[in-house]
Amino acid sequence: FVFPVLDLYRIMLLLPFVQSIYSKFESGLEALIKILGCMSKNSPDTNILVGTRALTNLFYGNSSLYLAIEKRSLVFEALNNLPDSFFEKPNIRQAVITLLLNYGGKFLDQPKETREHGSKQAMTILLKILNHEKDNKNNIFRAFVTIGNLILGNSQLKMEVKGDLLKVTQRLYSEVAQESDSKYKDVYSELSALLN
């Protein structure tokens, strides 16, 4: 019965009145821990998928967003503890990449220490996921934007993962290079410029 309850909660996170739960940090933290508790390595795929989407919906309100940023280590630890086999599933990859895209965008507005630490944690998970990505064009585009956000103004992280990023982005770009939509080429060009 966890899945339907988690899915309803995911939808409820989009409603303004639910933000009152997150305006009290302790209540919001309790709710976050419950979501993460549904996302263990023994959880069914549906719980991982909907739990990740619920975490993504935390970015829709100021109070829940604050909690998502402040307690990002709990979120990243839960994702990092998932077995690689979960990331072989396209829907789970898409959900996690979308969550990391949200974090990457919000880290740009954070103080340097938060941005650098959070970006490093997010990049670790993203690289783990991208080892399984093959040909999902939306995931590839989102991953490229996420990588750009995570390394922008973060020269230490860029130097630490540059070799891995060059390999993975070249491999992924080869999957979308023939697309008529220029957005793939544009984002890859910008990303290549950032990496060099």
C-alpha positions as CSV (number, residue, x, y, z in Angstrom):
1,F,0.0,0.0,0.0
2,V,3.0,2.3,0.0
3,F,2.9,3.1,-3.7
4,P,-0.6,4.7,-3.9
5,V,0.0,6.7,-0.7
6,L,3.4,7.9,-2.0
7,D,1.9,8.8,-5.4
8,L,-0.9,10.8,-3.7
9,Y,1.7,12.6,-1.6
10,R,3.7,13.4,-4.7
11,I,0.7,15.1,-6.2
12,M,-0.2,16.9,-3.0
13,L,3.3,18.4,-2.9
14,L,2.2,20.6,-5.8
15,L,-0.6,22.1,-3.8
16,P,0.1,25.4,-1.8
17,F,-1.4,24.3,1.5
18,V,1.0,21.4,1.8
19,Q,3.8,23.9,2.1
20,S,2.6,24.6,5.7
21,I,4.1,21.1,6.6
22,Y,7.5,22.3,5.4
23,S,7.3,25.7,7.0
24,K,8.1,23.9,10.3
25,F,11.5,22.4,9.6
26,E,11.0,19.4,11.9
27,S,7.7,18.5,10.3
28,G,9.2,18.8,6.8
29,L,12.2,16.8,7.8
30,E,9.9,14.0,9.1
31,A,8.0,14.0,5.8
32,L,11.3,13.9,3.8
33,I,12.6,11.0,5.9
34,K,9.3,9.1,5.2
35,I,9.7,9.6,1.5
36,L,13.4,8.4,1.6
37,G,12.3,5.5,3.7
38,C,10.2,4.3,0.8
39,M,13.3,4.3,-1.4
40,S,15.6,1.7,0.0
41,K,17.5,-0.9,-2.0
42,N,14.8,-3.4,-1.2
43,S,12.0,-1.2,-2.4
44,P,10.0,-2.0,-5.6
45,D,10.8,0.0,-8.7
46,T,7.5,1.8,-8.4
47,N,8.4,3.2,-5.0
48,I,11.8,4.4,-6.2
49,L,10.2,6.1,-9.2
50,V,7.4,7.8,-7.4
51,G,9.6,8.6,-4.4
52,T,12.1,10.4,-6.7
53,R,9.3,12.3,-8.4
54,A,8.0,13.3,-5.0
55,L,11.5,14.6,-4.2
56,T,11.4,16.6,-7.5
57,N,8.1,18.1,-6.4
58,L,9.8,19.5,-3.3
59,F,11.2,22.2,-5.7
60,Y,7.7,23.7,-6.3
61,G,7.4,25.5,-2.9
62,N,9.8,27.8,-1.0
63,S,9.6,25.9,2.3
64,S,10.0,22.4,0.8
65,L,12.8,23.7,-1.5
66,Y,14.6,25.1,1.5
67,L,14.4,21.6,3.1
68,A,15.5,19.9,-0.1
69,I,18.6,22.1,-0.3
70,E,19.5,21.9,3.4
71,K,19.0,18.1,3.6
72,R,20.4,17.3,0.2
73,S,23.0,14.9,1.8
74,L,20.1,12.7,2.9
75,V,18.6,12.7,-0.6
76,F,21.9,12.0,-2.3
77,E,22.9,9.3,0.2
78,A,19.5,7.5,-0.5
79,L,20.1,7.7,-4.3
80,N,23.7,6.7,-4.0
81,N,22.8,3.6,-2.0
82,L,20.5,2.3,-4.7
83,P,22.0,-0.6,-6.6
84,D,23.1,0.1,-10.1
85,S,20.4,-2.3,-11.4
86,F,17.8,0.4,-10.6
87,F,19.5,2.8,-13.0
88,E,19.1,0.3,-15.9
89,K,15.5,1.2,-15.9
90,P,14.8,4.3,-18.2
91,N,11.9,5.7,-16.1
92,I,14.0,5.7,-13.0
93,R,17.0,7.3,-14.8
94,Q,14.7,10.0,-16.1
95,A,13.2,10.7,-12.7
96,V,16.7,10.9,-11.0
97,I,18.2,13.0,-13.9
98,T,15.2,15.4,-13.5
99,L,15.8,15.7,-9.8
100,L,19.5,16.3,-10.3
101,L,18.6,18.9,-13.0
102,N,16.5,20.8,-10.4
103,Y,19.3,20.6,-7.8
104,G,21.9,21.8,-10.4
105,G,19.8,24.8,-11.3
106,K,19.1,25.7,-7.6
107,F,22.8,25.2,-6.6
108,L,23.7,28.2,-8.9
109,D,21.9,30.5,-6.4
110,Q,23.5,29.0,-3.3
111,P,26.5,30.1,-1.3
112,K,29.8,28.8,-2.7
113,E,30.2,26.0,0.0
114,T,26.7,24.7,-0.5
115,R,27.1,24.9,-4.3
116,E,30.4,23.1,-4.4
117,H,29.5,20.3,-1.9
118,G,26.1,19.7,-3.4
119,S,27.4,19.7,-7.0
120,K,30.0,17.1,-6.1
121,Q,27.4,14.9,-4.5
122,A,25.0,15.3,-7.4
123,M,27.8,14.7,-10.0
124,T,28.7,11.4,-8.4
125,I,25.1,10.1,-8.8
126,L,24.8,11.5,-12.3
127,L,27.9,9.8,-13.6
128,K,26.7,6.5,-12.0
129,I,23.4,6.9,-13.9
130,L,24.9,8.0,-17.2
131,N,26.9,4.7,-17.4
132,H,23.5,3.1,-18.1
133,E,22.1,5.8,-20.5
134,K,22.0,4.8,-24.1
135,D,19.6,6.5,-26.4
136,N,16.9,8.4,-24.4
137,K,17.2,11.8,-26.1
138,N,15.4,13.7,-23.3
139,N,17.6,12.1,-20.6
140,I,20.7,13.0,-22.6
141,F,19.6,16.6,-23.1
142,R,18.7,17.0,-19.4
143,A,22.0,15.3,-18.4
144,F,24.0,17.8,-20.5
145,V,22.2,20.8,-18.9
146,T,22.7,19.3,-15.5
147,I,26.4,18.7,-16.0
148,G,26.8,22.3,-17.2
149,N,24.9,23.7,-14.1
150,L,27.0,21.5,-11.7
151,I,30.4,22.5,-13.1
152,L,29.6,26.2,-13.9
153,G,31.9,28.2,-11.6
154,N,33.1,25.0,-9.9
155,S,36.6,24.6,-11.2
156,Q,37.6,22.0,-8.6
157,L,34.8,19.7,-9.5
158,K,35.5,20.2,-13.2
159,M,39.1,19.2,-12.8
160,E,38.1,16.1,-10.7
161,V,35.7,14.7,-13.2
162,K,36.8,16.2,-16.5
163,G,38.2,12.9,-17.9
164,D,35.0,11.0,-17.0
165,L,32.8,13.8,-18.3
166,L,34.6,14.0,-21.6
167,K,34.2,10.3,-22.2
168,V,30.5,10.1,-21.2
169,T,29.4,13.3,-23.0
170,Q,31.1,12.2,-26.2
171,R,29.5,8.8,-26.0
172,L,26.1,10.3,-25.3
173,Y,26.4,13.0,-28.0
174,S,27.1,10.3,-30.6
175,E,23.6,9.0,-29.8
176,V,21.9,12.3,-30.7
177,A,24.4,13.9,-33.1
178,Q,22.2,13.1,-36.1
179,E,19.0,14.6,-34.7
180,S,17.6,17.5,-36.7
181,D,16.8,19.5,-33.6
182,S,19.8,21.7,-33.0
183,K,19.3,21.9,-29.2
184,Y,21.5,18.8,-28.8
185,K,24.4,20.2,-30.8
186,D,24.0,23.6,-29.0
187,V,24.0,22.2,-25.5
188,Y,26.9,19.8,-26.3
189,S,28.9,22.7,-27.8
190,E,28.3,24.8,-24.7
191,L,29.2,21.9,-22.4
192,S,32.4,21.2,-24.4
193,A,33.4,24.8,-24.1
194,L,32.8,24.6,-20.3
195,L,34.9,21.5,-20.0
196,N,37.9,22.9,-21.9
